[in-house]
Amino acid sequence: MDMASSLILISNPGSASRKYALYDGEVCRARLHVEWAGGTVAATLERDGQTRTVALECAAIDQAAEQVKGVFAAEGVLQASETIGRIGLRIVAPGSYFLADHALDARAIERLQNAARLAPLHVTATLDELRKLQVHFPLADIVGVSDSAFHITKPDYAWNYGLPLHDADRLDIKRFGYHGLSVASVVRTLQVAGKLTPRLLVCHVGSGVSVTAVHNGKSVDTTMGYTPLEGAIMATRSGSIDVAAAHELKRALGFDDAQLEAYLNKHGGLRGLGGSSDLRELLAREADGDHYAHLAIQTYVFSLQKSIGAMAAVLGGADALVFTGTAGERSAPLRHRLANRLQYLDFFVNHQANTAIAGDEKAPALISELALSKPIFVVPTNEAAEMAHQVALFPLRP
């Protein structure tokens, strides 16, 4: 890649946010986070360790891609003489095809369109973002960066549901797993710090929730499956649910397939149990004696405890535990409650070290009780850096 095309834009579209980052090779110049806040679109720019609010002229987050170049130019991050040569777009989609990174050419886009039928809530936003990026960055090569590729190292038996293999293989119904970019980022951070252990549990707690069993830096299993709906209870996703219960919901509430999927993805989890997807709000309500908030948090923590236990069983024990993701990095009460349920695995949290975490750390922070506990780390996830690394190495056709 020549200097004129060394700039890489990272795009990470979510259902309620858009995250962008501008990289010069693998050095991040700036990040832009766009989300809903108080009924309006809010944007924060992070540059040189400083974060501040910036103005966007858009009424919805799905219009953010139209503003990115202008914001970076106005802030002096992107010079008029510079060109963004490559774009990395995070791909969260079921299917063996998406277990690898791909140049988003016509064939790959067709695959994505087909995947939208299988998981519309997770793929539709990606396709919409792709269309806007193509319009506003017509000269850039766009690479779809797999969020599942890290899990390609799972053993063959960890991919299967209890289905007839000829049907599962023909229809490509497998436990693909997600949050791979986040877990890969955590592993890379621990490796650089010299703190990677043989048997590692990575607990990603954000809007989505997953626990991944990592052995010698490689994924051996993870709690998410065919789509990111499977696994632990999440902010708005139900997590795993008996298919018969899902069919009864569909029948009783008069849903079609799309409505059922939207219900399980957007109206379940903490939101369904306690009326809010914001853990901070539920903790505050619980402190005021709100029974439903207390029940929601208890159910959520119990679900996470079971997921961590399952992945520890996969590894035959655990040498270290990592919390990452928005809530995993920022919520000391969540980490404390979970750790108290994991003492049988020899994990004991140090209260002072745990509460001292501000959520803006750049390196692994140890929060376990020294000389008593196995290591418990809070590690900031950096999906953008992992994506930039993958995009910089991706072999595009001349």
N, C-alpha and C positions, 0 to 999 in steps of 0.2 A: 504494500500500500504506500503510495507516495504522500508527501506532506500535504498536498492539496486535498487529498481525500481521507486524511487520517482522523478527521473529526467524526465521532460516532454519537448519534442521538439514540438514547434508550427510551422506549415507550412501554409503560407497564399499565395497561388499562384494567380497571376493576369495575364492579357494578356500581360503586358509589364514589370512585375517585379515579384520577389519572396521575401517574407519576412519571416524570421525565428527568433525564440527566444528560448532560453534555460532557463527553469524554474526548480528550486529546490523547489518542492511543489508549492507555489504561489509567490516565490521570484525569480525575473528575474536575471539571471547571465549575460546574454549578448543578444544582438540582431544583426542580420545580414540582411542587405538590399541589394538585388541584382537587378540591372536594366540596361537598355541600356543607354549609355551616350556617345555621339559623335561617334556612330557607333561601340562601343565596350562594352563588359560586365564590369560593374563597381560594386564594392562591398564596403559597408561601415559597420564597426563594431562599435557598441555602447556598452560600458562597463564602469561601475563606473562613469557614467555621462560624459564620454569622447567619442568622435566619431572620427574615422580615417579610411582611405582607406586601404583595404587589397587586396592582389592579389588572383585571382582565375584562375585556369587553365581550362577554358572552353570557347567555342566559342559562346555559346548561353545560355540565361537565363534558358532554360528548362533543362540544365545540372547542375544547381546549387545544387540540392539535393545530387549529387554525391560528392560535395565538403564540405558540411556543417560540417560533423564530423571531417574532417581533419583540417578545419579552427579553429573550437572550441578547438581541441586538441593542435594545434600549438600555439594558443594564451593563453593556460593554463586555459581555461574556463572549459574544460572537461578533467578530469584526466583519465589515462590509466586504473585504477581500477574501474572506474565508468561505469554504463550501463544506457542507455536511456530506460526506461521501457514503456513509453507511448508517443504516438505522436498524436497531435490534428491537423486535416486537415480541413480547412474552406471549407464548402460546400455551393455553390451558385447554386441552381437547382430548377426548378419548380416542383411542386407536393406536395400533402398532406403528403407523406411519409417523405419529407425533412423538415417538420415543427418540427422535433425532432432530437436529436443527435442519432447516431447509431454507433455501432462497425462495422468497414468496413470489414465484412465477405463476403462470396461469394454472399449471397442474396442481401446485400446492394450494392455491386459492380455491380450486374446485374441491379439493379434499376438505378444506376448512368449511366450505358451504355445506358439504354433506354432513360434517360433524355437527353443524349448527342444528340439524334436525334431531340429533341424538342428545345434545346438551345445549339447548338454545340460550339459556341464561349466561353460560360461560363463554360461548363462542361468538354470539351476536355482537357484543361490545368490541371484540377483537376485530371482526370484519369491518365494523363501522370505523374503528380507528385506522385500520389499514387503508380504507378508501380515502380518508382525509389526508393521511400521510402521503399517499401517492399523488394527490392533487397539490399539496403544498411543498413537497420535496421531490419533484419529478425526476431529478437527476441522481437521486440516492438509490443505492442498492439496499433492499429491505430483506433482512434475515429474520425468519421466525425462530425464536429461541425456545426450545422445549423446556417446559416446567416438569417434565417427567423423566428426562434422559438420565438423571442421576440414579434412578431406580433400576436401570437396565441390568445392574449387577445382582439383582435378587435371584435366588435359586429358582429353578423351574416350578417347584411346587408352591412357591409363594405368589404365583401369578393366577392361580386357578380358583374359581368358585366351584361349588359342588354341583356342577352341571355336566351333562354328557359332553365329552371333549369334542366330538365331531361337530356339535352345534356351537359350542363356545369358540372353537377354532375358526369355523366357517364364518361366524358372525363377528369375530374379533371382540369377544366380550371377555376381558381380562381385568385384573386388578393393577391398573397402570400406575397409580400413585401420583401425587402432586407435591407442591412445595419443594420440589427438587432443587431449584435454584437457591432457595433459602438455606436448605440443609447443606448444599455444596459450599455456600458462602461461609457457613459456620465451621465446616470441616477445614476449609482453607485458612480461616482465621486462627483456629486452634493449632494447625500445623505450623504456621508462621511463628506462633507464640511458644511452640514447643510443648503444648499441653494436650495434644490429641492422644486419647487413651484407646486401647484395643476395643473395648465394648462401651459404646457411647449411645446414650438416649438423647435425641434432639426433640424437644417439645416446642413446637411452633404454635404460639397462641396469638392470633390476630382476629380479623373477621372470620377467617378460616382457621381451623384447628387440626393439627396432625401431630402424631408422634412417630418418629422414624428410628429404627434400630440400625446402628452403624457399626460395622465390624472392620477394624483396620482401615477406616476411612471410606468404606464402601457400604452402600445400602443393602441390607438383607431383607427388610420388610418395612412397611409403613401402613398407617391406619386408613388412609384414603384409598379408594379402589377405582372402579370404572370411571366415576366422576368425583369431583371434590365434595360431593354430598355425603359419601360414606365415612364412617368413623365416629369420632367423639362429637358430642353436642357443641355447636359453634354459636357465633353471635346471632345469626338469623337462620342458620341451617339446622335442620332437625338432627343431623347425623344419621347413623344407621337406624333403619326402621323395618319392621316385619312387612314384607310385601303384601300380606293379607290385610294388615292394618292400613297400608296405603290405598289398597283397592276399596276398603270400606270408607275411607275418607273421600275418595273420588265419588263413590256412589251416593253417600249421605249428603255431601255438599254440592252435588251436581256439577262436578268439575269435568273438563276434558283433560287430555294428557298434559297440555301446556299449563293449564291452570293448576293442576296437581303439582307439577314440578315447581312452579312459582311459589306455591303455598309452602312446600317443604324447604325451599331455598331462601325465601324472603320473609316468611312469617313464623318460622320455627325457632329453635334454639333459645337463647336468652330472651329474645323478643317475645316469643310465644309463651314462655314460662313466666316471665316477670314483667312483660310490657315494655321492655327497653333492651336494645342491643348493646347499650353502653354499660360496661361493667362498673365504671366509676359511679354512674347514677344509681345502679342497683346497690352498690356498697353503701352509698349515702342513705338510700331509703332503708336498707337493712338496719343501719345504725339508729334510725328513727323508729324502729320497731315494725317495719313493713314485713308481714308474713310472706307475701308473694315474692318479694325481692329475696328474702332469706331462702325460700324454697328453691328459687331459680338458681341462686349461687351454689347452694348445696348440691343440687342435681348436676350442675355444670362441673363442679370440682370432682364429684363422684365419677362422672363419665370420663374425665381426664385421668383420674386415678386408675381406672380400669384399663384405659388405653396404654398408660405407662407400664402397668403391670404386664400387659400382654406383650409389649415389645421387649421388656426385660426378660420374659420367658423365652422369647425368640433367641436372645443372645446368651441364654443360660446364666443370667446375672448381668450386672452393669458396673462399670468402673467409674463412670461420670455421668452427670445429668446436665443438660443445657436448656435454659429458657431463652427463647427468642421470639420475634414477632412483636407487634405493638403492645399487647397486654403482657406478654411474657417478659418484655424488657422494662415496662413501666409500672406494673402493678405489684408492689411489694406484698399487699395482702393476699393476692392470688398465689404468689410463690410460697408464702408462709403456710397457707392452708394446704397446699399440695405437698410440700415437704413434710408436714406433720403426718401425712398419711403414707409416707414412703420411708419411714424409719426402719421398717423391716428389711429394706434394701441397703441399710446403713447410710442413708442420706439424712443429715441433720443441718438445718439452716441456722446461721448466726443472725440473730435478730438485728443487731446494730449494722452489720455489713449489708444485710438485705434492705433495710430501710434507707441506707445511704445511697442506694442506686437511684440516679436521677432520670434514667431513661435516655440519656444522650451520650452514653459512653461510646468510645471508639475502639475499645479493646476488651478482651474477656475480663469480667469482674468476678472474683471468687466470693461467694456468699455462704459457703458452708462453714461448719464449726471445725476449726483446726484441731487436729489430733484425735478427733472423734468421728468425723464424717468423711465419706468419699467426696470428691470434688463436685460442687454444684456451681456452675458458671451461668452468668448472664452474658450472652454474646449478641451484639447488635447484628441483625441480618443485613446483608448488603446485596440484594438481588441485582441491583443495577450494575455493580462492579463485576459480579459474576457474568452477567449478560455481556458487558463490554469486553470482558476477557474472551468469551466465546465468539463474539462477532469479529473481534480483531483477528482471530485465528481462522475464521471460516473461509474456505477456498471458493471464492466466487469465480464463475466462468468469465473469461476475458470478453 
